[in-house]
């Protein structure tokens, strides 16, 4: 789990970053590119998914020119703070710890239940076994406090691979990420608990100094909620899920 000290240390890297995002010619949208359906790299090598569509629409409504940048999850906050891109739009839940280092827009996706997934027939005890999670996530923090043995991995794919190889008894991640993997596993994997509620909604991260950019994105998110566009995109990418804002 990314500690507050690590995040706060990264914040000092921004001291020499003078130009604000809204004065830059182009806004750089930072994402992971490895967490479908939120974000992923498609067969053409392009960033795709729910957040790509949401981000492009937000930029359009905010009157901003935007480009997309990928970054590994475990350094995604430090590299925002140090100025390598201007936003984080990567399935990031709003938490008090993260909010100490960066700022968040209002949520563009509601809190999503997390799920435990294990090998079918394994009879996993989620409180006493070995559970995999992606590093620096709300799930990793939850496991660390649950009494289970936490094993962390840099990518979400590695957490699932650990279950398949027997390195971990189960994986804990967002239900929306795990369900398609379970459905495609041919019965190899099963969801053993899909009602774990942790973390807040998903918001866009920005540097604390970029208040004008945050305001523009907040207004754009609000307009997408008001006219139903955001609900339509959630239904498109999350198996018809109905969300009303």
C-alpha positions as CSV (number, residue, x, y, z in Angstrom):
1,X,0.0,0.0,0.0
2,X,1.3,3.4,-0.9
3,X,2.0,5.2,2.4
4,X,1.2,8.8,3.2
5,X,4.9,9.5,3.6
6,X,5.6,8.2,0.1
7,X,2.8,10.3,-1.4
8,X,3.8,13.4,0.6
9,X,7.4,12.9,-0.4
10,X,6.3,12.9,-4.0
11,X,4.5,16.2,-3.5
12,X,7.7,18.0,-2.8
13,X,8.8,17.2,-6.3
14,X,6.2,19.6,-7.6
15,X,7.8,22.6,-5.9
16,X,9.6,23.7,-9.0
17,X,6.6,23.1,-11.3
18,X,5.5,26.6,-12.1
19,X,3.1,26.4,-15.1
20,X,-0.4,25.3,-14.2
21,X,-2.3,22.8,-16.3
22,X,-4.9,25.3,-17.5
23,X,-2.2,27.6,-19.0
24,X,-0.6,24.7,-20.9
25,X,-1.5,24.3,-24.6
26,X,-2.6,20.7,-24.1
27,X,-4.0,18.9,-21.0
28,X,-2.3,15.5,-20.6
29,X,-4.7,12.8,-19.3
30,X,-2.9,10.2,-17.3
31,X,-4.3,6.6,-17.0
32,X,-3.0,3.1,-16.4
33,X,-4.2,1.4,-19.5
34,X,-4.5,-2.0,-17.8
35,X,-7.8,-2.0,-15.9
36,X,-10.7,-2.9,-18.2
37,X,-13.4,-1.8,-18.6
38,X,-12.2,1.4,-17.0
39,X,-9.1,1.8,-19.2
40,X,-7.1,-0.6,-21.4
41,X,-5.0,-0.7,-24.5
42,X,-7.0,-2.0,-27.5
43,X,-5.8,-4.1,-30.4
44,X,-4.7,-0.9,-32.3
45,X,-2.4,0.0,-29.4
46,X,-4.6,2.9,-28.3
47,X,-6.0,3.8,-24.9
48,X,-9.6,2.7,-24.8
49,X,-12.5,2.0,-22.4
50,X,-15.0,3.8,-20.3
51,X,-12.6,6.4,-19.0
52,X,-11.2,7.2,-22.5
53,X,-14.8,8.0,-23.7
54,X,-15.6,9.9,-20.5
55,X,-12.3,11.8,-20.6
56,X,-12.6,12.8,-24.3
57,X,-16.2,14.1,-23.7
58,X,-15.1,16.0,-20.6
59,X,-12.3,17.7,-22.5
60,X,-14.7,18.6,-25.3
61,X,-17.2,20.1,-22.9
62,X,-14.5,22.0,-21.0
63,X,-13.1,23.4,-24.2
64,X,-9.7,21.8,-23.7
65,X,-7.3,20.0,-26.0
66,X,-6.3,16.7,-24.5
67,X,-3.8,14.0,-25.1
68,X,-3.5,10.6,-23.3
69,X,-0.5,9.3,-21.3
70,X,-0.1,5.8,-19.7
71,X,1.7,5.3,-16.4
72,X,2.2,2.3,-14.1
73,X,-0.3,2.4,-11.2
74,X,2.2,2.4,-8.3
75,X,3.7,5.7,-9.4
76,X,0.7,7.3,-10.9
77,X,0.2,9.9,-8.1
78,X,3.9,10.9,-7.8
79,X,4.1,11.4,-11.5
80,X,1.0,13.6,-11.5
81,X,2.4,15.7,-8.7
82,X,5.8,16.1,-10.4
83,X,4.1,17.3,-13.6
84,X,4.4,14.4,-16.0
85,X,0.7,14.8,-16.8
86,X,-2.1,16.9,-15.6
87,X,-4.9,14.6,-14.5
88,X,-5.4,11.0,-13.3
89,X,-8.4,9.3,-14.8
90,X,-7.7,5.7,-13.9
91,X,-10.5,4.1,-11.8
92,X,-9.1,5.8,-8.8
93,X,-11.3,5.8,-5.7
94,X,-11.4,9.0,-3.7
95,X,-9.9,8.4,-0.3
96,X,-8.8,10.7,2.5
97,X,-5.2,9.6,2.3
98,X,-5.0,10.4,-1.4
99,X,-6.8,13.7,-0.9
100,X,-4.0,14.8,1.4
101,X,-1.6,14.9,-1.6
102,X,-3.8,15.6,-4.6
103,X,-7.2,17.0,-5.3
104,X,-10.2,15.3,-6.8
105,X,-13.1,16.3,-8.9
106,X,-16.6,15.1,-8.0
107,X,-17.1,11.4,-8.7
108,X,-17.8,10.3,-12.3
109,X,-18.5,6.7,-11.2
110,X,-20.2,5.7,-8.0
111,X,-18.6,3.5,-5.3
112,X,-18.2,0.0,-6.8
113,X,-18.3,-3.2,-4.6
114,X,-15.1,-5.2,-4.5
115,X,-15.1,-8.9,-4.9
116,X,-13.1,-11.9,-3.8
117,X,-12.3,-14.4,-6.6
118,X,-10.8,-17.9,-6.1
119,X,-10.4,-21.2,-7.9
120,X,-13.7,-23.0,-8.2
121,X,-14.1,-25.5,-5.4
122,X,-11.2,-24.2,-3.4
123,X,-13.3,-23.5,-0.2
124,X,-11.4,-20.3,0.5
125,X,-11.5,-18.6,3.9
126,X,-11.0,-14.9,3.0
127,X,-10.1,-13.9,6.5
128,X,-7.5,-16.5,7.1
129,X,-5.9,-17.2,3.7
130,X,-3.5,-15.5,1.3
131,X,-5.1,-12.8,-0.7
132,X,-3.7,-11.0,-3.7
133,X,-4.3,-7.3,-4.5
134,X,-2.7,-4.7,-6.7
135,X,-0.3,-2.5,-4.8
136,X,-1.4,1.0,-3.7
137,X,-5.1,0.1,-3.9
138,X,-8.0,0.4,-1.5
139,X,-8.2,-3.4,-1.7
140,X,-4.6,-3.9,-0.6
141,X,-5.3,-1.7,2.4
142,X,-8.4,-3.6,3.3
143,X,-6.7,-7.0,3.2
144,X,-3.8,-5.7,5.3
145,X,-6.3,-4.9,8.1
146,X,-8.5,-7.9,7.7
147,X,-6.3,-10.6,9.2
148,X,-5.6,-12.3,5.9
149,X,-2.1,-12.5,4.5
150,X,-1.6,-9.8,1.8
151,X,0.5,-10.4,-1.3
152,X,0.8,-7.4,-3.6
153,X,1.5,-7.1,-7.3
154,X,2.2,-4.2,-9.6
155,X,-0.5,-5.0,-12.2
156,X,-4.1,-6.4,-11.9
157,X,-3.3,-9.2,-14.3
158,X,-0.6,-10.5,-11.9
159,X,-3.1,-10.7,-9.0
160,X,-5.4,-13.1,-11.0
161,X,-2.4,-15.1,-12.3
162,X,-1.3,-15.6,-8.6
163,X,-4.7,-17.3,-7.9
164,X,-4.4,-19.5,-11.0
165,X,-0.8,-20.5,-10.0
166,X,-1.7,-21.2,-6.4
167,X,0.5,-18.4,-5.1
168,X,-2.6,-16.8,-3.6
169,X,-5.8,-18.3,-2.4
170,X,-7.9,-15.5,-3.7
171,X,-7.8,-12.0,-5.3
172,X,-9.7,-8.9,-4.1
173,X,-10.4,-6.2,-6.7
174,X,-13.3,-4.2,-8.2
175,X,-16.2,-6.4,-9.1
176,X,-16.4,-4.7,-12.5
177,X,-12.9,-5.8,-13.3
178,X,-13.1,-9.3,-12.0
179,X,-16.5,-10.4,-13.3
180,X,-15.6,-10.5,-17.1
181,X,-12.5,-12.5,-16.1
182,X,-14.6,-15.0,-14.1
183,X,-17.1,-15.3,-17.0
184,X,-14.4,-16.0,-19.5
185,X,-12.6,-18.6,-17.3
186,X,-14.8,-21.5,-18.3
187,X,-15.6,-22.3,-14.7
188,X,-12.0,-22.2,-13.5
189,X,-12.6,-19.1,-11.3
190,X,-15.5,-18.2,-9.1
191,X,-16.7,-15.2,-7.2
192,X,-16.9,-16.1,-3.5
193,X,-18.0,-12.7,-2.1
194,X,-19.1,-9.7,-4.2
195,X,-20.3,-7.4,-1.5
196,X,-17.2,-5.9,0.0
197,X,-17.8,-2.1,0.2
198,X,-14.7,-0.1,0.5
199,X,-13.6,3.4,-0.7
200,X,-15.6,6.2,-2.2
201,X,-16.6,6.9,-5.8
202,X,-14.1,7.3,-8.6
203,X,-13.0,10.8,-9.4
204,X,-10.4,12.6,-11.5
205,X,-7.2,13.5,-9.7
206,X,-5.5,16.8,-10.3
207,X,-2.7,18.7,-8.6
208,X,-3.8,20.8,-5.6
209,X,-2.5,23.9,-7.4
210,X,-4.7,23.3,-10.4
211,X,-7.9,24.7,-9.1
212,X,-9.0,26.2,-12.4
213,X,-8.6,22.8,-14.2
214,X,-10.6,21.1,-11.4
215,X,-13.4,23.6,-11.7
216,X,-13.6,23.1,-15.5
217,X,-13.7,19.3,-15.1
218,X,-16.3,19.5,-12.3
219,X,-18.6,21.6,-14.5
220,X,-18.1,19.2,-17.3
221,X,-18.9,16.1,-15.1
222,X,-22.0,17.9,-13.8
223,X,-23.2,18.6,-17.3
224,X,-22.7,14.9,-18.3
225,X,-24.7,13.8,-15.2
226,X,-27.5,16.3,-15.9
227,X,-28.1,15.3,-19.5
228,X,-27.7,11.6,-19.0
229,X,-24.5,11.1,-21.0
230,X,-22.6,9.8,-18.1
231,X,-25.3,7.2,-17.2
232,X,-25.3,6.1,-20.8
233,X,-21.6,5.5,-20.9
234,X,-21.7,3.5,-17.6
235,X,-24.4,1.3,-19.0
236,X,-22.4,0.8,-22.2
237,X,-19.2,-0.3,-20.5
238,X,-20.6,-2.0,-17.4
239,X,-23.1,-4.6,-18.7
240,X,-26.1,-2.3,-18.7
241,X,-25.7,-1.0,-15.2
242,X,-28.2,1.6,-14.5
243,X,-26.9,4.6,-12.5
244,X,-28.9,7.8,-11.9
245,X,-27.2,11.0,-10.7
